[in-house]
Amino acid sequence: MKKIFILMFACMVMFACGNKQKDVAKEEIPQNTVLVLYYSQTGATASVANQLKSSMNADIEEIICENPYSGDFEATIERCKKEQEKGEIPAIKPIKADVQKYDIIFLGYPIWFGTYASPIASLLENANLEGKMIVPFCTFGSGGLESSTEDLKARLPRSVIMEGFGIRNARLSYLQDELNDFLVRNGYLQGEVEALPDFNVQDELSEADKKVFHEACDGYQFPLGTPTSVSKRYTSKGTEYRFITRNSDDVMSSKMTVYIELRNEKNAKAEFTKVVR
């Protein structure tokens, strides 16, 4: 497994970094070492980071702000707004890890304003991650993995940004199972996982589909739109739904994709797993 992973990493680095890497022999790529580097405000992202450390036998370090955020949701929003208006990012304490000795960095953060939390922006300003394989992981209220990954790609064009892992704060009870599935499915750990079928064709909503959507989404604090179509896939765990929704007001109309899971367990309720805006 390690030899395969090293060769895969070598190819990715050569692809990402262009001609400068063409003469590097595969044998020169060191045996992969893994660092879990993360920022956590409420402890949710820390729980993912610690599970990664255990699963990957990785080194770990937390990113610490010089002036920590309070942990209160509203206070954090207000502080972030003021920082954005001033074009500021929070100062962080120097990280102790020598990132240059690691081949793979799992980079973790909560989602703020649709992307990685502000302390990660400070890290990217101060740490040289060029040529590294970066695996994002995040926690969120509704979504943001996809948008934050794209922002990392734009910010780190000479690094290899891999498919990431994200989980809702409300679903951390599923963390160990879902994270292990992600690690095996993406080749970081050995093991077997169920092959996932494609979602079927997007179609009109039935009354049963509408009931599933409202059961999963009506209690959420922010509007997730009105569902207009749905597609599904069936796994051993249950049914996964992909709803397309529209949220209209007097100013604009926006489209979202809302993913929902209804497990086969007795008395299970539908839960939304993420929103892609």
N, C-alpha and C positions, 0 to 999 in steps of 0.2 A: 504493500500500500504506500509506504513512504517513498519508494523509488518511483512509483507511478506519479505520486503527487509532486515530487521534485521535478520530474521531466515536464509535467504539465505547467508548473510554475515557470520553468526556464523558457518554455515556448511563449507564455504570456508576457514575460518581461521583455523578450526580444521583440514581440509584436508591438508592445506599448512604447518602447524606447527607441525603436528605429535602428539605424545603421550602427550606432555606437555599441549595440549588443550583439551584432551579427557574429563576431569572432569569439564570443564566450562559449567554451565547450560545455556540454551538459554536465561533465564530471566536475566542473568548477562550481556548480551551484551547491551550496552547503546543504546538509540535511536540514529539512525545514524546522524552524523554531517558531513558536506561536506566542503572541502577546495579546491579551485582552485589555484594551485601553478604553475607559468609559467615563462618562459624566452621568451622575444620577442626582436628582434633587429630592425625590420623595422615597427612594429606595426601590422603585419598580425596576428601573434599568439595572441597578446593582444586583437584583435577584437573577436577572438574565446573565449578567456578567459572571457571577459566581457559579452558575450552572455550567456556563461555557468553560470556565477554568477547570471545573471538575471533569467534564466530559472530554476535554481536549488535553488535559494535563498541561495546561498553559500557564505562563506567567501572567500576572494581572496587576494593573495599576489604575487607581481612580484619579480623575482630573478634578482638581480642587480650585475653586475661585478664591482670589485674594479677599474679595468682599462677597461672601456667600449670599445667594438668594434666600429669601425667608422660608420658602417651602409653601407659602400661601398662594393659591392659584391667582386670585385677583391682584395681589401685590406683585407677583412675578410679571403678570401681563402689563401692569402699569410701568414697572421698571423697564421692561423690554421696550415698550413704546417710547419712553423717554430716551433710551440708549439709541434706538433706531433713528429718532428725530435728530439726534446729535451726531450720528454716524459713528457711534462708539460700540466697542465690544468689551466684555468684562475681562479684566486681567486674571490670569490663572497662575498658580504656583508652578515653577519649573517641574517638568516630569523627571523622575529619577531613571526611568528605563532608557537604555541606549537603543533607540528604535532601529539603528542601522544593523544590529545583529539579528534582527527578526526578519524572517521571510514573509510571514503572514501576520497581519494585524486585524483582529476583530475590533471594530470601532463602534462603541455604543453610546446612545444618547436618547433622551426623550424628544418627542416632536414638539416644537414651539413654532407657531405661526406657519405651519405647513412644511417645515424643514428641520434640520438638525438644530439643537439648542445652541444658544449663543456662545457658551464656553467652547464648543467644538470649533467655532470660527476662530477663536483665539489660538487653539491648538494648531490649526492649519496655518496660521500666520507664523508660528514659532518652531514647529517641528518639520524636519525634512522627510517627507514620505515619498519622495520621487522613486519610482521603480518598485514600490512595495505592492504586494497583493493586499487590498483592503476589503474586508468583509463587513459591511454595515449591519448593525442590529439596533433595534429601537423599540421603545414602548410608546403608546399613544392612546388618546381618548377615542379617536375614530379612524385615523389613518395618517399617512405621511411617509411611509417607507419608500414608495416609488419616487415621490418628488424629492425627498432628501437624497436618495441615491443619485438622481440626475444632477442635483446640485453638487454632490461630491465629485462626480465625473467632470463637471465644468471647472471646479476648483482645483482638481488634481489630474490634469490631462496626461501626465506622464506616470501615473500610477495605474494599477489594474484594479478597477472597482468591480467586485463580484456581485452576484445576486445576493440580496440581504435577507435578514430575518426580522419580522416585526410581530408584535403581539399587543393586543389591547390590555390596558391596565385591568379591565374588568374580567379578563380571562386568564389571569396568571395561574389559576389552579391547573390549567392545561399545559403549563410551560414545559415541564420535563418531557412530556410525550411529544409535543409539537417541535421542540428544539431538537430532540434526538432524531425525529423524522427529517428535519431540515439538514442536519449534519450528515446523515447517511445518504439522503437523496442527492446531496451535492458532493459526495465523495470525500468528506473530511473524516468520517468514521466508517469502519467496516460494518456491514450488517445488511439486512434485507428490509425493504419497505414495500408497501402496496403500490403497484403501478396505478397512477391516477388517470382516469379517462378524461377526454375533453368534455367541456360543457356542451350540451346540445344546442340546437339553433335557438336564438333569441325569439320568443313567441309572446302572444297575448297572455294577459293575466287571467287566471281563474279566480273564483272567490276564495278557494283554498290558498292560492298563492298570496292574495291580498292579506289574508289572515296571518300567514307566516310573517310577512313583512311588518305588519303592525305589531305583532307580538314581540318581534325583535327590536323594533326601532321606536315605538311610541314613547317609551320612557326616557329616551336620550335627551340631554339638555339642549342640543342644537338641532335644528330641522335638517332632515336628511332627504327632503324632497318627496314628491309624489311618484310612486312607481309607474312606469309606462310599459315595461316589457320584462320578461324573465327568461333565463335559461338555467338548466340544472345539470348536475352530475351526481352519480350514485356510487358511494364507496361502502366498505364494510362498516364504517362508523355511522353512516347515515346519509342524508341528502344535503348537498351544497347548492345554494341558490346564488345566481348572479343577476341582481336587479339593476336595470337602468332607470334612473329617476330624474325628474326635472324639478327645479326649485325656481319659481317665478315670483317676481315682485314688480313694482312700478318702474324700476330702473333697468333690470336685466334679467335674463333667464340663463340658468346654468344647469349643466348635466353632470350627474355623478353616477358612479358604479358602486353599488352596495352589495357586499358579499355576506351571506347568512348561512349558518350551519344549523341543521336540525338533526340531532343525534338519535340513534335508535334506542337509546336507554329509556327505561320506563319513566314516564312523567317528565321527560326532557322538554325544555322550552327552546324555541328558536332564539338564537343569539347572532347578532351581526359581528363578523370577525374583522372587517376593515372596510373603509370607504376610500375609493380612488377618485380624486377630483381632477 
